[in-house]
Amino acid sequence: MLSNKSIVFSAKNISKTFGGGKKITTAVNNVSFDIYDGEIISIVGGSGCGKSVLAKIMLGLYAPNKGKFHYNGKKITNLKKHWNDVQSVFQDPFSCFNQFFTIRSQLEDAFNILKKKPSKEEIKRRVDAGLLAVNVTPSDIEGKYSFELSGGQMQRMLLARIFALRPKVLIADEPTSMVDACVRANILDYLMKLKEELQMTIVFITHDIGLANYVSDRIFIMHDGMIVNSGTPEEVLDNTGETHTLKLLDDIPEVHKKEWIKNSHRSKNKEAG
């Protein structure tokens, strides 16, 4: 029961605008929600719907212009303290690594964000464990730089950093959008592994309602800065009167759609049993 779990993120009628006057743009429009400890929440919508801006609000990079937004019941005022708990992975992993430093050195330097930094030996052990968690042998990246790895391999490096740092919350903003289908499936499995092994709260940002259905406890559908549909995957899929949800479902290839919906309901029912 969600009511028995603590609220991690709470939004009460928040809005985020950019610009002013006639050129004002509303990215997030009067949004309210609660996200509970240990959930995987997917925020799904097309380009420009406001989902990435909402992710940046959760990271503390943006503050809402209106409404109240809290993390663990408090406003976000200290970013370094906030990032001890809340970390992110983005769709372009190469932008997150400096090409002039080795991957290992940057994975180890990531621990500088922590208030209580472990010993060098512990950092090395946790980095090795993080790499192994995403099926990478530590010696395989020794002395290597980001430009020597593929996009899929670099996404694994971002997730290895999360396994090593062990934050309480992960904001995953379109981490599957730049990789092929095989790597995409692996990334989803790693997200599930983070939840199961580290009891991590995960906010998964995506335009793909199929992927969201696969990993989520609940789904928020966004359009024009608003949450227009929300609930468990079954509740969202069964809400056939919501036009923007139907449009996202229409993006699933017809040849796969019936089998995908049947299998997704079957797997959810099996987990519930």
C-alpha positions in Angstrom: 0.0 0.0 0.0 1.4 3.4 -1.0 -0.2 5.1 2.0 2.3 3.1 4.2 5.3 4.4 2.4 7.0 7.8 2.8 6.6 10.5 0.2 9.8 11.3 -1.6 8.6 14.0 -4.0 5.5 16.1 -3.5 4.2 18.6 -6.0 1.3 20.9 -5.2 0.0 22.9 -8.2 3.5 23.7 -9.5 4.2 25.6 -12.7 7.4 26.5 -14.5 7.5 29.2 -17.1 10.3 30.7 -19.2 10.5 34.2 -20.8 8.0 36.9 -20.2 5.2 39.0 -21.7 4.0 37.8 -25.0 7.0 35.4 -25.3 6.2 33.5 -22.1 6.4 29.7 -22.4 4.7 27.4 -19.9 6.7 24.2 -19.6 5.0 22.8 -16.5 1.4 23.8 -15.9 -0.3 23.4 -12.5 0.9 19.9 -11.8 0.3 18.0 -8.6 1.5 14.5 -7.6 3.2 12.5 -4.9 6.0 9.9 -5.5 6.5 7.3 -2.9 9.7 5.6 -1.6 10.7 2.6 -3.7 8.5 3.3 -6.6 9.4 3.3 -10.3 7.4 6.2 -11.8 7.4 6.8 -15.6 6.7 10.2 -16.9 5.6 9.7 -20.5 5.0 12.2 -23.3 6.0 13.6 -26.7 8.7 16.1 -27.3 8.0 19.5 -25.6 5.4 18.1 -23.2 7.4 19.3 -20.2 8.7 16.0 -18.8 12.4 16.9 -18.9 11.7 20.3 -17.2 9.8 18.4 -14.5 12.9 16.1 -14.1 15.1 19.1 -13.7 12.8 20.4 -11.0 13.2 17.1 -9.1 17.0 17.5 -9.5 16.9 21.0 -8.1 18.2 22.5 -11.3 14.9 24.5 -11.8 12.6 25.9 -9.1 8.9 26.2 -9.9 7.5 29.7 -10.4 4.3 28.8 -8.7 3.1 26.1 -6.2 5.0 24.0 -3.7 7.6 21.3 -4.5 9.2 19.3 -1.7 11.8 16.5 -1.4 11.2 14.5 1.8 8.9 17.2 3.0 11.3 20.1 2.6 12.1 22.6 -0.1 15.4 22.0 -2.1 17.8 24.6 -0.9 21.2 22.9 -0.8 22.1 21.3 -4.2 25.1 19.4 -3.0 23.2 17.9 -0.1 20.3 17.1 -2.5 22.6 15.4 -5.0 23.9 13.2 -2.2 20.5 11.6 -2.4 19.3 12.3 -5.9 21.3 11.4 -9.0 20.6 11.3 -12.7 21.4 9.6 -16.0 20.7 11.4 -19.3 20.1 10.4 -22.9 23.6 11.5 -24.1 26.2 9.7 -21.9 29.1 11.3 -23.8 28.1 14.7 -22.5 28.5 13.4 -18.9 32.1 12.3 -19.3 35.2 14.4 -20.0 37.0 13.0 -23.0 40.4 14.0 -21.5 40.2 11.8 -18.4 39.8 8.1 -18.2 36.4 6.6 -17.4 37.7 4.9 -14.2 39.1 8.2 -12.9 35.8 9.9 -13.4 33.8 7.1 -11.8 36.0 7.4 -8.8 35.9 11.2 -8.8 32.0 11.0 -8.7 32.4 10.2 -5.0 33.5 13.8 -4.3 29.8 14.7 -4.2 29.2 12.6 -1.1 29.3 14.3 2.3 31.1 11.3 3.8 33.6 10.2 1.1 34.7 6.6 1.5 38.4 5.5 1.6 40.3 5.0 -1.7 40.1 1.3 -1.3 36.3 1.4 -0.7 35.8 3.7 -3.7 37.8 1.2 -5.9 35.8 -1.7 -4.6 32.4 0.1 -5.2 33.4 1.2 -8.7 34.4 -2.4 -9.5 31.1 -3.7 -8.1 29.2 -1.0 -10.1 30.9 -2.1 -13.3 30.1 -5.8 -12.6 26.5 -4.9 -11.9 26.1 -3.7 -15.5 28.1 -6.8 -16.8 31.4 -5.0 -17.5 34.6 -6.5 -16.3 36.6 -3.7 -14.6 39.8 -4.5 -16.5 38.0 -4.0 -19.8 37.7 -0.2 -19.2 41.1 0.3 -17.5 42.9 3.2 -19.1 40.1 3.8 -21.6 38.4 7.1 -22.5 34.8 7.9 -23.4 35.5 8.2 -27.1 36.8 4.6 -27.2 33.4 3.2 -26.2 30.0 3.0 -28.0 26.9 4.8 -26.9 25.5 1.6 -25.3 28.7 1.0 -23.4 28.7 4.6 -22.2 25.1 4.3 -20.9 26.4 1.3 -18.9 29.1 3.6 -17.4 26.5 6.0 -16.3 24.5 3.3 -14.6 27.7 1.8 -13.1 28.2 5.2 -11.5 24.7 4.9 -10.0 25.3 1.4 -8.7 28.6 2.6 -7.1 27.2 5.8 -5.6 24.0 4.2 -4.3 21.7 7.3 -4.2 18.3 7.1 -2.8 16.6 8.4 -6.0 17.5 8.1 -9.7 16.1 10.5 -12.3 16.6 8.6 -15.6 15.9 11.1 -18.5 15.4 9.2 -21.8 18.4 6.9 -21.1 17.2 4.5 -23.8 16.6 6.9 -26.7 20.1 6.7 -28.3 20.7 3.0 -28.2 19.5 0.0 -30.1 16.8 -2.4 -29.0 19.1 -5.0 -27.4 20.9 -2.3 -25.3 17.5 -0.7 -24.5 16.3 -4.0 -23.0 19.5 -4.2 -20.9 19.1 -0.7 -19.5 15.5 -1.5 -18.4 16.7 -4.6 -16.7 19.4 -2.5 -14.9 16.7 -0.1 -13.7 14.7 -3.0 -12.3 17.9 -4.3 -10.7 18.6 -0.9 -9.0 15.1 -1.0 -7.5 15.3 -4.6 -6.3 18.8 -4.6 -5.0 19.1 -1.0 -3.6 15.4 -0.2 -3.0 15.9 2.9 -5.1 13.1 5.3 -6.1 13.3 5.8 -9.8 11.7 8.4 -12.1 11.9 7.2 -15.7 11.4 9.9 -18.3 10.4 8.5 -21.8 8.4 9.1 -24.9 7.8 5.3 -25.2 4.7 4.1 -23.3 5.7 0.5 -24.1 8.9 0.8 -22.1 7.1 2.7 -19.3 4.6 -0.1 -19.0 7.4 -2.7 -18.7 9.1 -1.1 -15.7 6.6 1.1 -13.9 4.6 0.9 -10.7 2.7 4.0 -11.9 2.7 6.1 -15.1 2.1 9.9 -15.5 1.1 11.0 -19.1 2.1 14.6 -19.8 0.9 16.9 -22.6 1.4 20.6 -22.9 2.9 20.8 -19.4 0.0 19.0 -17.7 -0.4 15.5 -16.3 -3.5 14.3 -18.3 -3.6 10.7 -17.2 -2.0 8.8 -14.3 -2.3 5.5 -12.5 -0.9 2.0 -12.6 0.0 0.7 -16.1 -3.2 -1.2 -16.3 -5.3 1.9 -15.3 -3.5 4.1 -17.8 -3.9 1.5 -20.7 -7.5 1.0 -19.8 -8.3 4.7 -19.9 -9.2 4.6 -23.6 -11.0 8.0 -23.4 -7.8 9.9 -22.9 -6.7 11.1 -26.4 -3.0 11.7 -25.7 -2.6 8.3 -24.1 -4.2 6.8 -27.2 -1.8 8.7 -29.5 1.2 7.3 -27.5 -0.3 3.8 -27.9 -0.7 4.4 -31.6 3.1 4.9 -31.9 3.5 1.2 -31.0 3.8 -0.7 -34.3 0.5 -2.4 -35.1 2.1 -5.7 -35.7 3.3 -5.8 -32.0 0.5 -3.9 -30.3 -2.0 -6.7 -29.4 0.7 -9.1 -28.3 2.5 -6.4 -26.3 -0.6 -5.4 -24.4 -1.5 -9.0 -23.8 2.0 -9.9 -22.5 2.3 -6.8 -20.4 -1.0 -7.5 -18.6 0.0 -11.2 -18.2 3.4 -10.3 -16.6 1.8 -7.7 -14.3 -0.8 -10.2 -13.1 1.9 -12.9 -12.6 3.9 -10.4 -10.4 0.7 -9.6 -8.4 0.1 -13.3 -7.8 
